[in-house]
């Protein structure tokens, strides 16, 4: 059985919120620069994900 501690779950959820917020913010910025929103969203995710 797979279990997560409360700390692990909180860390996962916080990471997801940060990724979604960055994607949304950079998508908005991309739209204002007349670039497709999806390009900004992908850039936001690539910026935050460790390589």
mmCIF entry with sequence, helices, sheets and N, C-alpha, C, O atoms, coordinates in Angstrom:
data_MODEL
# 
_entry.id   MODEL 
# 
_entity.id                         1 
_entity.type                       polymer 
_entity.pdbx_number_of_molecules   1 
# 
_entity_poly.entity_id                      1 
_entity_poly.type                           'polypeptide(L)' 
_entity_poly.nstd_linkage                   no 
_entity_poly.nstd_monomer                   no 
_entity_poly.pdbx_seq_one_letter_code       
;(UNK)(UNK)(UNK)(UNK)(UNK)(UNK)(UNK)(UNK)(UNK)(UNK)(UNK)(UNK)(UNK)(UNK)(UNK)(UNK)
(UNK)(UNK)(UNK)(UNK)(UNK)(UNK)(UNK)(UNK)(UNK)(UNK)(UNK)(UNK)(UNK)(UNK)(UNK)(UNK)
(UNK)(UNK)(UNK)(UNK)(UNK)(UNK)(UNK)(UNK)(UNK)(UNK)(UNK)(UNK)(UNK)(UNK)(UNK)(UNK)
(UNK)(UNK)(UNK)
;
_entity_poly.pdbx_seq_one_letter_code_can   XXXXXXXXXXXXXXXXXXXXXXXXXXXXXXXXXXXXXXXXXXXXXXXXXXX 
_entity_poly.pdbx_strand_id                 A 
# 
loop_
_entity_poly_seq.entity_id 
_entity_poly_seq.num 
_entity_poly_seq.mon_id 
_entity_poly_seq.hetero 
1 1  UNK n 
1 2  UNK n 
1 3  UNK n 
1 4  UNK n 
1 5  UNK n 
1 6  UNK n 
1 7  UNK n 
1 8  UNK n 
1 9  UNK n 
1 10 UNK n 
1 11 UNK n 
1 12 UNK n 
1 13 UNK n 
1 14 UNK n 
1 15 UNK n 
1 16 UNK n 
1 17 UNK n 
1 18 UNK n 
1 19 UNK n 
1 20 UNK n 
1 21 UNK n 
1 22 UNK n 
1 23 UNK n 
1 24 UNK n 
1 25 UNK n 
1 26 UNK n 
1 27 UNK n 
1 28 UNK n 
1 29 UNK n 
1 30 UNK n 
1 31 UNK n 
1 32 UNK n 
1 33 UNK n 
1 34 UNK n 
1 35 UNK n 
1 36 UNK n 
1 37 UNK n 
1 38 UNK n 
1 39 UNK n 
1 40 UNK n 
1 41 UNK n 
1 42 UNK n 
1 43 UNK n 
1 44 UNK n 
1 45 UNK n 
1 46 UNK n 
1 47 UNK n 
1 48 UNK n 
1 49 UNK n 
1 50 UNK n 
1 51 UNK n 
# 
_struct_asym.id          A 
_struct_asym.entity_id   1 
# 
loop_
_struct_conf.conf_type_id 
_struct_conf.id 
_struct_conf.pdbx_PDB_helix_id 
_struct_conf.beg_label_comp_id 
_struct_conf.beg_label_asym_id 
_struct_conf.beg_label_seq_id 
_struct_conf.pdbx_beg_PDB_ins_code 
_struct_conf.end_label_comp_id 
_struct_conf.end_label_asym_id 
_struct_conf.end_label_seq_id 
_struct_conf.pdbx_end_PDB_ins_code 
_struct_conf.beg_auth_comp_id 
_struct_conf.beg_auth_asym_id 
_struct_conf.beg_auth_seq_id 
_struct_conf.end_auth_comp_id 
_struct_conf.end_auth_asym_id 
_struct_conf.end_auth_seq_id 
_struct_conf.pdbx_PDB_helix_class 
_struct_conf.details 
_struct_conf.pdbx_PDB_helix_length 
HELX_P HELX_P1 AA1 UNK A 6  ? UNK A 32 ? UNK A 6  UNK A 32 1 ? 27 
HELX_P HELX_P2 AA2 UNK A 37 ? UNK A 48 ? UNK A 37 UNK A 48 1 ? 12 
# 
_struct_conf_type.id          HELX_P 
_struct_conf_type.criteria    ? 
_struct_conf_type.reference   ? 
# 
loop_
_atom_site.group_PDB 
_atom_site.id 
_atom_site.type_symbol 
_atom_site.label_atom_id 
_atom_site.label_alt_id 
_atom_site.label_comp_id 
_atom_site.label_asym_id 
_atom_site.label_entity_id 
_atom_site.label_seq_id 
_atom_site.pdbx_PDB_ins_code 
_atom_site.Cartn_x 
_atom_site.Cartn_y 
_atom_site.Cartn_z 
_atom_site.occupancy 
_atom_site.B_iso_or_equiv 
_atom_site.pdbx_formal_charge 
_atom_site.auth_seq_id 
_atom_site.auth_comp_id 
_atom_site.auth_asym_id 
_atom_site.auth_atom_id 
_atom_site.pdbx_PDB_model_num 
ATOM 1   N N  . UNK A 1 1  ? 0.839  -1.180 0.000   1.00 0.00 ? 1  UNK A N  1 
ATOM 2   C CA . UNK A 1 1  ? 0.000  0.000  0.000   1.00 0.00 ? 1  UNK A CA 1 
ATOM 3   C C  . UNK A 1 1  ? 0.886  1.245  0.000   1.00 0.00 ? 1  UNK A C  1 
ATOM 4   O O  . UNK A 1 1  ? 1.905  1.299  0.689   1.00 0.00 ? 1  UNK A O  1 
ATOM 5   N N  . UNK A 1 2  ? 0.484  2.228  -0.772  1.00 0.00 ? 2  UNK A N  1 
ATOM 6   C CA . UNK A 1 2  ? 1.228  3.481  -0.892  1.00 0.00 ? 2  UNK A CA 1 
ATOM 7   C C  . UNK A 1 2  ? 0.658  4.510  0.076   1.00 0.00 ? 2  UNK A C  1 
ATOM 8   O O  . UNK A 1 2  ? -0.543 4.779  0.068   1.00 0.00 ? 2  UNK A O  1 
ATOM 9   N N  . UNK A 1 3  ? 1.523  5.084  0.909   1.00 0.00 ? 3  UNK A N  1 
ATOM 10  C CA . UNK A 1 3  ? 1.055  6.096  1.864   1.00 0.00 ? 3  UNK A CA 1 
ATOM 11  C C  . UNK A 1 3  ? 1.949  7.323  1.788   1.00 0.00 ? 3  UNK A C  1 
ATOM 12  O O  . UNK A 1 3  ? 3.131  7.232  1.456   1.00 0.00 ? 3  UNK A O  1 
ATOM 13  N N  . UNK A 1 4  ? 1.372  8.447  2.097   1.00 0.00 ? 4  UNK A N  1 
ATOM 14  C CA . UNK A 1 4  ? 2.093  9.719  2.169   1.00 0.00 ? 4  UNK A CA 1 
ATOM 15  C C  . UNK A 1 4  ? 1.923  10.290 3.568   1.00 0.00 ? 4  UNK A C  1 
ATOM 16  O O  . UNK A 1 4  ? 0.837  10.243 4.147   1.00 0.00 ? 4  UNK A O  1 
ATOM 17  N N  . UNK A 1 5  ? 3.003  10.825 4.096   1.00 0.00 ? 5  UNK A N  1 
ATOM 18  C CA . UNK A 1 5  ? 2.866  11.528 5.375   1.00 0.00 ? 5  UNK A CA 1 
ATOM 19  C C  . UNK A 1 5  ? 2.240  12.894 5.111   1.00 0.00 ? 5  UNK A C  1 
ATOM 20  O O  . UNK A 1 5  ? 2.193  13.351 3.969   1.00 0.00 ? 5  UNK A O  1 
ATOM 21  N N  . UNK A 1 6  ? 1.774  13.524 6.145   1.00 0.00 ? 6  UNK A N  1 
ATOM 22  C CA . UNK A 1 6  ? 1.141  14.837 6.005   1.00 0.00 ? 6  UNK A CA 1 
ATOM 23  C C  . UNK A 1 6  ? 2.122  15.852 5.439   1.00 0.00 ? 6  UNK A C  1 
ATOM 24  O O  . UNK A 1 6  ? 1.739  16.700 4.634   1.00 0.00 ? 6  UNK A O  1 
ATOM 25  N N  . UNK A 1 7  ? 3.382  15.774 5.851   1.00 0.00 ? 7  UNK A N  1 
ATOM 26  C CA . UNK A 1 7  ? 4.395  16.707 5.342   1.00 0.00 ? 7  UNK A CA 1 
ATOM 27  C C  . UNK A 1 7  ? 4.665  16.511 3.863   1.00 0.00 ? 7  UNK A C  1 
ATOM 28  O O  . UNK A 1 7  ? 4.820  17.481 3.121   1.00 0.00 ? 7  UNK A O  1 
ATOM 29  N N  . UNK A 1 8  ? 4.723  15.249 3.429   1.00 0.00 ? 8  UNK A N  1 
ATOM 30  C CA . UNK A 1 8  ? 4.944  14.956 2.010   1.00 0.00 ? 8  UNK A CA 1 
ATOM 31  C C  . UNK A 1 8  ? 3.779  15.450 1.160   1.00 0.00 ? 8  UNK A C  1 
ATOM 32  O O  . UNK A 1 8  ? 3.980  16.023 0.089   1.00 0.00 ? 8  UNK A O  1 
ATOM 33  N N  . UNK A 1 9  ? 2.576  15.227 1.640   1.00 0.00 ? 9  UNK A N  1 
ATOM 34  C CA . UNK A 1 9  ? 1.398  15.672 0.900   1.00 0.00 ? 9  UNK A CA 1 
ATOM 35  C C  . UNK A 1 9  ? 1.353  17.197 0.816   1.00 0.00 ? 9  UNK A C  1 
ATOM 36  O O  . UNK A 1 9  ? 1.049  17.748 -0.242  1.00 0.00 ? 9  UNK A O  1 
ATOM 37  N N  . UNK A 1 10 ? 1.645  17.869 1.899   1.00 0.00 ? 10 UNK A N  1 
ATOM 38  C CA . UNK A 1 10 ? 1.651  19.339 1.898   1.00 0.00 ? 10 UNK A CA 1 
ATOM 39  C C  . UNK A 1 10 ? 2.707  19.866 0.941   1.00 0.00 ? 10 UNK A C  1 
ATOM 40  O O  . UNK A 1 10 ? 2.468  20.837 0.223   1.00 0.00 ? 10 UNK A O  1 
ATOM 41  N N  . UNK A 1 11 ? 3.867  19.236 0.928   1.00 0.00 ? 11 UNK A N  1 
ATOM 42  C CA . UNK A 1 11 ? 4.947  19.664 0.026   1.00 0.00 ? 11 UNK A CA 1 
ATOM 43  C C  . UNK A 1 11 ? 4.557  19.459 -1.439  1.00 0.00 ? 11 UNK A C  1 
ATOM 44  O O  . UNK A 1 11 ? 4.832  20.310 -2.284  1.00 0.00 ? 11 UNK A O  1 
ATOM 45  N N  . UNK A 1 12 ? 3.922  18.339 -1.732  1.00 0.00 ? 12 UNK A N  1 
ATOM 46  C CA . UNK A 1 12 ? 3.456  18.068 -3.088  1.00 0.00 ? 12 UNK A CA 1 
ATOM 47  C C  . UNK A 1 12 ? 2.425  19.100 -3.530  1.00 0.00 ? 12 UNK A C  1 
ATOM 48  O O  . UNK A 1 12 ? 2.527  19.661 -4.621  1.00 0.00 ? 12 UNK A O  1 
ATOM 49  N N  . UNK A 1 13 ? 1.433  19.348 -2.679  1.00 0.00 ? 13 UNK A N  1 
ATOM 50  C CA . UNK A 1 13 ? 0.381  20.305 -3.024  1.00 0.00 ? 13 UNK A CA 1 
ATOM 51  C C  . UNK A 1 13 ? 0.936  21.714 -3.186  1.00 0.00 ? 13 UNK A C  1 
ATOM 52  O O  . UNK A 1 13 ? 0.515  22.445 -4.083  1.00 0.00 ? 13 UNK A O  1 
ATOM 53  N N  . UNK A 1 14 ? 1.878  22.104 -2.329  1.00 0.00 ? 14 UNK A N  1 
ATOM 54  C CA . UNK A 1 14 ? 2.496  23.422 -2.460  1.00 0.00 ? 14 UNK A CA 1 
ATOM 55  C C  . UNK A 1 14 ? 3.239  23.534 -3.789  1.00 0.00 ? 14 UNK A C  1 
ATOM 56  O O  . UNK A 1 14 ? 3.153  24.561 -4.462  1.00 0.00 ? 14 UNK A O  1 
ATOM 57  N N  . UNK A 1 15 ? 3.962  22.489 -4.166  1.00 0.00 ? 15 UNK A N  1 
ATOM 58  C CA . UNK A 1 15 ? 4.677  22.488 -5.443  1.00 0.00 ? 15 UNK A CA 1 
ATOM 59  C C  . UNK A 1 15 ? 3.734  22.617 -6.627  1.00 0.00 ? 15 UNK A C  1 
ATOM 60  O O  . UNK A 1 15 ? 4.022  23.336 -7.584  1.00 0.00 ? 15 UNK A O  1 
ATOM 61  N N  . UNK A 1 16 ? 2.613  21.920 -6.562  1.00 0.00 ? 16 UNK A N  1 
ATOM 62  C CA . UNK A 1 16 ? 1.627  21.999 -7.645  1.00 0.00 ? 16 UNK A CA 1 
ATOM 63  C C  . UNK A 1 16 ? 1.039  23.402 -7.759  1.00 0.00 ? 16 UNK A C  1 
ATOM 64  O O  . UNK A 1 16 ? 0.857  23.918 -8.861  1.00 0.00 ? 16 UNK A O  1 
ATOM 65  N N  . UNK A 1 17 ? 0.746  24.012 -6.621  1.00 0.00 ? 17 UNK A N  1 
ATOM 66  C CA . UNK A 1 17 ? 0.196  25.372 -6.633  1.00 0.00 ? 17 UNK A CA 1 
ATOM 67  C C  . UNK A 1 17 ? 1.208  26.346 -7.222  1.00 0.00 ? 17 UNK A C  1 
ATOM 68  O O  . UNK A 1 17 ? 0.838  27.217 -8.010  1.00 0.00 ? 17 UNK A O  1 
ATOM 69  N N  . UNK A 1 18 ? 2.469  26.213 -6.856  1.00 0.00 ? 18 UNK A N  1 
ATOM 70  C CA . UNK A 1 18 ? 3.505  27.104 -7.386  1.00 0.00 ? 18 UNK A CA 1 
ATOM 71  C C  . UNK A 1 18 ? 3.649  26.922 -8.897  1.00 0.00 ? 18 UNK A C  1 
ATOM 72  O O  . UNK A 1 18 ? 3.743  27.906 -9.630  1.00 0.00 ? 18 UNK A O  1 
ATOM 73  N N  . UNK A 1 19 ? 3.667  25.679 -9.369  1.00 0.00 ? 19 UNK A N  1 
ATOM 74  C CA . UNK A 1 19 ? 3.777  25.431 -10.807 1.00 0.00 ? 19 UNK A CA 1 
ATOM 75  C C  . UNK A 1 19 ? 2.590  26.005 -11.573 1.00 0.00 ? 19 UNK A C  1 
ATOM 76  O O  . UNK A 1 19 ? 2.768  26.632 -12.617 1.00 0.00 ? 19 UNK A O  1 
ATOM 77  N N  . UNK A 1 20 ? 1.389  25.793 -11.061 1.00 0.00 ? 20 UNK A N  1 
ATOM 78  C CA . UNK A 1 20 ? 0.201  26.316 -11.736 1.00 0.00 ? 20 UNK A CA 1 
ATOM 79  C C  . UNK A 1 20 ? 0.170  27.838 -11.731 1.00 0.00 ? 20 UNK A C  1 
ATOM 80  O O  . UNK A 1 20 ? -0.222 28.457 -12.720 1.00 0.00 ? 20 UNK A O  1 
ATOM 81  N N  . UNK A 1 21 ? 0.579  28.436 -10.631 1.00 0.00 ? 21 UNK A N  1 
ATOM 82  C CA . UNK A 1 21 ? 0.601  29.902 -10.557 1.00 0.00 ? 21 UNK A CA 1 
ATOM 83  C C  . UNK A 1 21 ? 1.620  30.483 -11.536 1.00 0.00 ? 21 UNK A C  1 
ATOM 84  O O  . UNK A 1 21 ? 1.338  31.474 -12.209 1.00 0.00 ? 21 UNK A O  1 
ATOM 85  N N  . UNK A 1 22 ? 2.798  29.871 -11.618 1.00 0.00 ? 22 UNK A N  1 
ATOM 86  C CA . UNK A 1 22 ? 3.827  30.353 -12.548 1.00 0.00 ? 22 UNK A CA 1 
ATOM 87  C C  . UNK A 1 22 ? 3.360  30.201 -13.991 1.00 0.00 ? 22 UNK A C  1 
ATOM 88  O O  . UNK A 1 22 ? 3.562  31.102 -14.805 1.00 0.00 ? 22 UNK A O  1 
ATOM 89  N N  . UNK A 1 23 ? 2.739  29.074 -14.313 1.00 0.00 ? 23 UNK A N  1 
ATOM 90  C CA . UNK A 1 23 ? 2.247  28.858 -15.674 1.00 0.00 ? 23 UNK A CA 1 
ATOM 91  C C  . UNK A 1 23 ? 1.178  29.882 -16.021 1.00 0.00 ? 23 UNK A C  1 
ATOM 92  O O  . UNK A 1 23 ? 1.174  30.437 -17.120 1.00 0.00 ? 23 UNK A O  1 
ATOM 93  N N  . UNK A 1 24 ? 0.277  30.130 -15.089 1.00 0.00 ? 24 UNK A N  1 
ATOM 94  C CA . UNK A 1 24 ? -0.788 31.099 -15.335 1.00 0.00 ? 24 UNK A CA 1 
ATOM 95  C C  . UNK A 1 24 ? -0.232 32.511 -15.488 1.00 0.00 ? 24 UNK A C  1 
ATOM 96  O O  . UNK A 1 24 ? -0.645 33.248 -16.383 1.00 0.00 ? 24 UNK A O  1 
ATOM 97  N N  . UNK A 1 25 ? 0.690  32.884 -14.629 1.00 0.00 ? 25 UNK A N  1 
ATOM 98  C CA . UNK A 1 25 ? 1.266  34.225 -14.683 1.00 0.00 ? 25 UNK A CA 1 
ATOM 99  C C  . UNK A 1 25 ? 2.041  34.453 -15.980 1.00 0.00 ? 25 UNK A C  1 
ATOM 100 O O  . UNK A 1 25 ? 1.859  35.476 -16.641 1.00 0.00 ? 25 UNK A O  1 
ATOM 101 N N  . UNK A 1 26 ? 2.898  33.511 -16.343 1.00 0.00 ? 26 UNK A N  1 
ATOM 102 C CA . UNK A 1 26 ? 3.666  33.689 -17.575 1.00 0.00 ? 26 UNK A CA 1 
ATOM 103 C C  . UNK A 1 26 ? 2.791  33.552 -18.817 1.00 0.00 ? 26 UNK A C  1 
ATOM 104 O O  . UNK A 1 26 ? 3.103  34.134 -19.856 1.00 0.00 ? 26 UNK A O  1 
ATOM 105 N N  . UNK A 1 27 ? 1.709  32.797 -18.728 1.00 0.00 ? 27 UNK A N  1 
ATOM 106 C CA . UNK A 1 27 ? 0.745  32.746 -19.822 1.00 0.00 ? 27 UNK A CA 1 
ATOM 107 C C  . UNK A 1 27 ? 0.086  34.096 -20.028 1.00 0.00 ? 27 UNK A C  1 
ATOM 108 O O  . UNK A 1 27 ? -0.105 34.531 -21.164 1.00 0.00 ? 27 UNK A O  1 
ATOM 109 N N  . UNK A 1 28 ? -0.257 34.752 -18.949 1.00 0.00 ? 28 UNK A N  1 
ATOM 110 C CA . UNK A 1 28 ? -0.843 36.091 -19.016 1.00 0.00 ? 28 UNK A CA 1 
ATOM 111 C C  . UNK A 1 28 ? 0.147  37.088 -19.620 1.00 0.00 ? 28 UNK A C  1 
ATOM 112 O O  . UNK A 1 28 ? -0.218 37.902 -20.469 1.00 0.00 ? 28 UNK A O  1 
ATOM 113 N N  . UNK A 1 29 ? 1.395  37.016 -19.177 1.00 0.00 ? 29 UNK A N  1 
ATOM 114 C CA . UNK A 1 29 ? 2.426  37.919 -19.709 1.00 0.00 ? 29 UNK A CA 1 
ATOM 115 C C  . UNK A 1 29 ? 2.622  37.673 -21.197 1.00 0.00 ? 29 UNK A C  1 
ATOM 116 O O  . UNK A 1 29 ? 2.765  38.620 -21.970 1.00 0.00 ? 29 UNK A O  1 
ATOM 117 N N  . UNK A 1 30 ? 2.629  36.410 -21.602 1.00 0.00 ? 30 UNK A N  1 
ATOM 118 C CA . UNK A 1 30 ? 2.797  36.082 -23.015 1.00 0.00 ? 30 UNK A CA 1 
ATOM 119 C C  . UNK A 1 30 ? 1.652  36.661 -23.848 1.00 0.00 ? 30 UNK A C  1 
ATOM 120 O O  . UNK A 1 30 ? 1.882  37.181 -24.940 1.00 0.00 ? 30 UNK A O  1 
ATOM 121 N N  . UNK A 1 31 ? 0.425  36.574 -23.339 1.00 0.00 ? 31 UNK A N  1 
ATOM 122 C CA . UNK A 1 31 ? -0.709 37.156 -24.067 1.00 0.00 ? 31 UNK A CA 1 
ATOM 123 C C  . UNK A 1 31 ? -0.534 38.656 -24.250 1.00 0.00 ? 31 UNK A C  1 
ATOM 124 O O  . UNK A 1 31 ? -0.845 39.190 -25.315 1.00 0.00 ? 31 UNK A O  1 
ATOM 125 N N  . UNK A 1 32 ? -0.047 39.335 -23.234 1.00 0.00 ? 32 UNK A N  1 
ATOM 126 C CA . UNK A 1 32 ? 0.152  40.780 -23.323 1.00 0.00 ? 32 UNK A CA 1 
ATOM 127 C C  . UNK A 1 32 ? 1.250  41.131 -24.323 1.00 0.00 ? 32 UNK A C  1 
ATOM 128 O O  . UNK A 1 32 ? 1.261  42.231 -24.876 1.00 0.00 ? 32 UNK A O  1 
ATOM 129 N N  . UNK A 1 33 ? 2.173  40.198 -24.556 1.00 0.00 ? 33 UNK A N  1 
ATOM 130 C CA . UNK A 1 33 ? 3.251  40.408 -25.527 1.00 0.00 ? 33 UNK A CA 1 
ATOM 131 C C  . UNK A 1 33 ? 2.881  39.873 -26.912 1.00 0.00 ? 33 UNK A C  1 
ATOM 132 O O  . UNK A 1 33 ? 3.740  39.773 -27.789 1.00 0.00 ? 33 UNK A O  1 
ATOM 133 N N  . UNK A 1 34 ? 1.620  39.534 -27.108 1.00 0.00 ? 34 UNK A N  1 
ATOM 134 C CA . UNK A 1 34 ? 1.102  38.999 -28.372 1.00 0.00 ? 34 UNK A CA 1 
ATOM 135 C C  . UNK A 1 34 ? 1.757  37.680 -28.764 1.00 0.00 ? 34 UNK A C  1 
ATOM 136 O O  . UNK A 1 34 ? 1.977  37.411 -29.945 1.00 0.00 ? 34 UNK A O  1 
ATOM 137 N N  . UNK A 1 35 ? 2.065  36.866 -27.765 1.00 0.00 ? 35 UNK A N  1 
ATOM 138 C CA . UNK A 1 35 ? 2.594  35.526 -27.968 1.00 0.00 ? 35 UNK A CA 1 
ATOM 139 C C  . UNK A 1 35 ? 1.494  34.567 -27.507 1.00 0.00 ? 35 UNK A C  1 
ATOM 140 O O  . UNK A 1 35 ? 0.776  34.883 -26.558 1.00 0.00 ? 35 UNK A O  1 
ATOM 141 N N  . UNK A 1 36 ? 1.341  33.413 -28.147 1.00 0.00 ? 36 UNK A N  1 
ATOM 142 C CA . UNK A 1 36 ? 0.314  32.477 -27.672 1.00 0.00 ? 36 UNK A CA 1 
ATOM 143 C C  . UNK A 1 36 ? 0.492  32.131 -26.189 1.00 0.00 ? 36 UNK A C  1 
ATOM 144 O O  . UNK A 1 36 ? 1.605  31.908 -25.715 1.00 0.00 ? 36 UNK A O  1 
ATOM 145 N N  . UNK A 1 37 ? -0.613 32.095 -25.487 1.00 0.00 ? 37 UNK A N  1 
ATOM 146 C CA . UNK A 1 37 ? -0.603 31.859 -24.041 1.00 0.00 ? 37 UNK A CA 1 
ATOM 147 C C  . UNK A 1 37 ? 0.104  30.550 -23.675 1.00 0.00 ? 37 UNK A C  1 
ATOM 148 O O  . UNK A 1 37 ? 0.804  30.482 -22.665 1.00 0.00 ? 37 UNK A O  1 
ATOM 149 N N  . UNK A 1 38 ? -0.078 29.524 -24.490 1.00 0.00 ? 38 UNK A N  1 
ATOM 150 C CA . UNK A 1 38 ? 0.506  28.226 -24.183 1.00 0.00 ? 38 UNK A CA 1 
ATOM 151 C C  . UNK A 1 38 ? 2.030  28.289 -24.153 1.00 0.00 ? 38 UNK A C  1 
ATOM 152 O O  . UNK A 1 38 ? 2.656  27.532 -23.410 1.00 0.00 ? 38 UNK A O  1 
ATOM 153 N N  . UNK A 1 39 ? 2.636  29.162 -24.934 1.00 0.00 ? 39 UNK A N  1 
ATOM 154 C CA . UNK A 1 39 ? 4.094  29.315 -24.923 1.00 0.00 ? 39 UNK A CA 1 
ATOM 155 C C  . UNK A 1 39 ? 4.543  29.843 -23.565 1.00 0.00 ? 39 UNK A C  1 
ATOM 156 O O  . UNK A 1 39 ? 5.537  29.368 -23.017 1.00 0.00 ? 39 UNK A O  1 
ATOM 157 N N  . UNK A 1 40 ? 3.829  30.813 -23.019 1.00 0.00 ? 40 UNK A N  1 
ATOM 158 C CA . UNK A 1 40 ? 4.147  31.339 -21.698 1.00 0.00 ? 40 UNK A CA 1 
ATOM 159 C C  . UNK A 1 40 ? 3.937  30.310 -20.603 1.00 0.00 ? 40 UNK A C  1 
ATOM 160 O O  . UNK A 1 40 ? 4.712  30.247 -19.648 1.00 0.00 ? 40 UNK A O  1 
ATOM 161 N N  . UNK A 1 41 ? 2.886  29.499 -20.739 1.00 0.00 ? 41 UNK A N  1 
ATOM 162 C CA . UNK A 1 41 ? 2.619  28.478 -19.729 1.00 0.00 ? 41 UNK A CA 1 
ATOM 163 C C  . UNK A 1 41 ? 3.719  27.417 -19.709 1.00 0.00 ? 41 UNK A C  1 
ATOM 164 O O  . UNK A 1 41 ? 4.171  27.000 -18.642 1.00 0.00 ? 41 UNK A O  1 
ATOM 165 N N  . UNK A 1 42 ? 4.142  26.989 -20.885 1.00 0.00 ? 42 UNK A N  1 
ATOM 166 C CA . UNK A 1 42 ? 5.219  25.999 -20.961 1.00 0.00 ? 42 UNK A CA 1 
ATOM 167 C C  . UNK A 1 42 ? 6.521  26.601 -20.435 1.00 0.00 ? 42 UNK A C  1 
ATOM 168 O O  . UNK A 1 42 ? 7.278  25.926 -19.738 1.00 0.00 ? 42 UNK A O  1 
ATOM 169 N N  . UNK A 1 43 ? 6.784  27.853 -20.760 1.00 0.00 ? 43 UNK A N  1 
ATOM 170 C CA . UNK A 1 43 ? 7.997  28.516 -20.268 1.00 0.00 ? 43 UNK A CA 1 
ATOM 171 C C  . UNK A 1 43 ? 7.980  28.599 -18.744 1.00 0.00 ? 43 UNK A C  1 
ATOM 172 O O  . UNK A 1 43 ? 9.017  28.416 -18.107 1.00 0.00 ? 43 UNK A O  1 
ATOM 173 N N  . UNK A 1 44 ? 6.831  28.868 -18.161 1.00 0.00 ? 44 UNK A N  1 
ATOM 174 C CA . UNK A 1 44 ? 6.723  28.923 -16.706 1.00 0.00 ? 44 UNK A CA 1 
ATOM 175 C C  . UNK A 1 44 ? 7.038  27.586 -16.058 1.00 0.00 ? 44 UNK A C  1 
ATOM 176 O O  . UNK A 1 44 ? 7.720  27.524 -15.035 1.00 0.00 ? 44 UNK A O  1 
ATOM 177 N N  . UNK A 1 45 ? 6.537  26.520 -16.661 1.00 0.00 ? 45 UNK A N  1 
ATOM 178 C CA . UNK A 1 45 ? 6.816  25.184 -16.112 1.00 0.00 ? 45 UNK A CA 1 
ATOM 179 C C  . UNK A 1 45 ? 8.290  24.817 -16.294 1.00 0.00 ? 45 UNK A C  1 
ATOM 180 O O  . UNK A 1 45 ? 8.912  24.271 -15.383 1.00 0.00 ? 45 UNK A O  1 
ATOM 181 N N  . UNK A 1 46 ? 8.842  25.115 -17.464 1.00 0.00 ? 46 UNK A N  1 
ATOM 182 C CA . UNK A 1 46 ? 10.247 24.787 -17.701 1.00 0.00 ? 46 UNK A CA 1 
ATOM 183 C C  . UNK A 1 46 ? 11.186 25.587 -16.800 1.00 0.00 ? 46 UNK A C  1 
ATOM 184 O O  . UNK A 1 46 ? 12.258 25.112 -16.425 1.00 0.00 ? 46 UNK A O  1 
ATOM 185 N N  . UNK A 1 47 ? 10.775 26.796 -16.462 1.00 0.00 ? 47 UNK A N  1 
ATOM 186 C CA . UNK A 1 47 ? 11.593 27.657 -15.606 1.00 0.00 ? 47 UNK A CA 1 
ATOM 187 C C  . UNK A 1 47 ? 11.707 27.084 -14.186 1.00 0.00 ? 47 UNK A C  1 
ATOM 188 O O  . UNK A 1 47 ? 12.750 27.212 -13.545 1.00 0.00 ? 47 UNK A O  1 
ATOM 189 N N  . UNK A 1 48 ? 10.637 26.458 -13.703 1.00 0.00 ? 48 UNK A N  1 
ATOM 190 C CA . UNK A 1 48 ? 10.617 25.981 -12.320 1.00 0.00 ? 48 UNK A CA 1 
ATOM 191 C C  . UNK A 1 48 ? 11.036 24.524 -12.138 1.00 0.00 ? 48 UNK A C  1 
ATOM 192 O O  . UNK A 1 48 ? 11.462 24.144 -11.047 1.00 0.00 ? 48 UNK A O  1 
ATOM 193 N N  . UNK A 1 49 ? 10.924 23.703 -13.177 1.00 0.00 ? 49 UNK A N  1 
ATOM 194 C CA . UNK A 1 49 ? 11.227 22.289 -13.044 1.00 0.00 ? 49 UNK A CA 1 
ATOM 195 C C  . UNK A 1 49 ? 12.734 22.094 -13.068 1.00 0.00 ? 49 UNK A C  1 
ATOM 196 O O  . UNK A 1 49 ? 13.407 22.620 -13.955 1.00 0.00 ? 49 UNK A O  1 
ATOM 197 N N  . UNK A 1 50 ? 13.277 21.349 -12.113 1.00 0.00 ? 50 UNK A N  1 
ATOM 198 C CA . UNK A 1 50 ? 14.739 21.115 -12.121 1.00 0.00 ? 50 UNK A CA 1 
ATOM 199 C C  . UNK A 1 50 ? 15.158 20.310 -13.342 1.00 0.00 ? 50 UNK A C  1 
ATOM 200 O O  . UNK A 1 50 ? 14.440 19.421 -13.799 1.00 0.00 ? 50 UNK A O  1 
ATOM 201 N N  . UNK A 1 51 ? 16.320 20.639 -13.851 1.00 0.00 ? 51 UNK A N  1 
ATOM 202 C CA . UNK A 1 51 ? 16.804 19.961 -15.069 1.00 0.00 ? 51 UNK A CA 1 
ATOM 203 C C  . UNK A 1 51 ? 17.722 18.847 -14.701 1.00 0.00 ? 51 UNK A C  1 
ATOM 204 O O  . UNK A 1 51 ? 18.235 18.155 -15.580 1.00 0.00 ? 51 UNK A O  1 
# 
